[in-house]
Amino acid sequence: MFPSETQCTAYLEAIRWPDGFTCPVCEVRDEAQRIATKPRVLRCRHCRKEVSLTAGTVMHATRVPLQAWFLGAYLVTTQTPGMSAVQFQRQLGLTRYETAFQMLHRLRVGMVRPDRDRIGADWPVEVDETLVGGRTNGEGRGVHHKVTVAGAIEVRTRAELKKSQGAVYAGRLRLRQVPNRGAKTLSGFVKENVAKGAVVRTDGWTGYDELPLVGYVHEPLVVDDGDPERTDAHLPMIHIAFSNLKTWLMGTHHGVSKQHLQAYLDEFVFRFNRRFYPMTAFASILGIGANVAGPTYRDLYDGEWDHHTQSSKSNTP
């Protein structure tokens, strides 16, 4: 589909202006002028303003060929286990690891729709939290540097099948790195990601006690004897998602830092929610990525990029 840069630029133009080129300066819709020496630039016929096809996108100011970006997006979205930066660098033939690292993080920004809706409008939702990260040795018993991750997942059923035939399956997933397991934090996570009025299933942790007060049908399971099998039976989908997440983080990436964990959670959610339609995921990442900007390598290296808000901390009030 994309044998040359020309096909790539034409695809980007169609994504950014599906109804025809509209100048961002004079706002006139008309056929743009092409510049032979600047294949990624369009010129307005009226105000003569030059507009870069990659400006304001995850490919902003990139020197990497667009074909490499498109191939990278294809590999990341269609391969079930994803790719580490080392694998990405090797597959794309990039000379520097830093380039591969930045490209992957920019593509991850394109995996989150800014206007995505809340889950659970039509299905029950399982909510739980887990600890992600490796063990810490030599700092005393019970000391660790693990990170708390909250998760919510729809429990869908196929009406045409009986429950005994495996009619229950996982719907859409949401994951968020959170600072603690407090009631304010967990209630905020649910309100941000789950539709108001939804049935929310949790364990007996007191951090979820406020859910009925904020408009949810709460179905907790209090296990006095600490039986993990009963908890797993009550929250099977989210526990499977957590298990797969940890296996992926350790297997593909060999662990990730707390600083960038949210970006990897976004990637896992993106691929999980589109697992039945991998080719659609390729079009999705380019479509979203054409409307959001990504971090520079300096933002990533200095820790200035906030993966939660997808913006530079220096620009965040």
Stockholm file with secondary structure:
# STOCKHOLM 1.0

chainA/1-317         MFPSETQCTAYLEAIRWPDGFTCPVCEVRDEAQRIATKPRVLRCRHCRKEVSLTAGTVMHATRVPLQAWFLGAYLVTTQTPGMSAVQFQRQLGLTRYETAFQMLHRLRVGMVRPDRDRIGADWPVEVDETLVGGRTNGEGRGVHHKVTVAGAIEVRTRAELKKSQGAVYAGRLRLRQVPNRGAKTLSGFVKENVAKGAVVRTDGWTGYDELPLVGYVHEPLVVDDGDPERTDAHLPMIHIAFSNLKTWLMGTHHGVSKQHLQAYLDEFVFRFNRRFYPMTAFASILGIGANVAGPTYRDLYDGEWDHHTQSSKSNTP
#=GR chainA/1-317 SS CCSSHHHHHHHHHHHHCTTCCBCTTTCCBCCCEEETTEEEEEECTTTCCEEETTTTSTTTTCCSCHHHHHHHHHHHHHSTTCCCHHHHHHHHTCSCHHHHHHHHHHHHHTTSCTTCCCBCSSSCEEEEEEEESCCCCSSCTTCCCCEEEEEEEEEEECTTSCGGGTCEEEEEEEEEEESCCCHHHHHHHHHHHBCTTCEEEEESCGGGTTGGGGTCEEEEECCTTCCHHHHHHHSHHHHHHHHHHHHHHHHHSSCCCGGGHHHHHHHHHHHHHTTTCHHHHHHHHHHHHTSSCCCCHHHHHHTCEETTTTEEGGGCC
#=GC SS_cons         CCSSHHHHHHHHHHHHCTTCCBCTTTCCBCCCEEETTEEEEEECTTTCCEEETTTTSTTTTCCSCHHHHHHHHHHHHHSTTCCCHHHHHHHHTCSCHHHHHHHHHHHHHTTSCTTCCCBCSSSCEEEEEEEESCCCCSSCTTCCCCEEEEEEEEEEECTTSCGGGTCEEEEEEEEEEESCCCHHHHHHHHHHHBCTTCEEEEESCGGGTTGGGGTCEEEEECCTTCCHHHHHHHSHHHHHHHHHHHHHHHHHSSCCCGGGHHHHHHHHHHHHHTTTCHHHHHHHHHHHHTSSCCCCHHHHHHTCEETTTTEEGGGCC
//
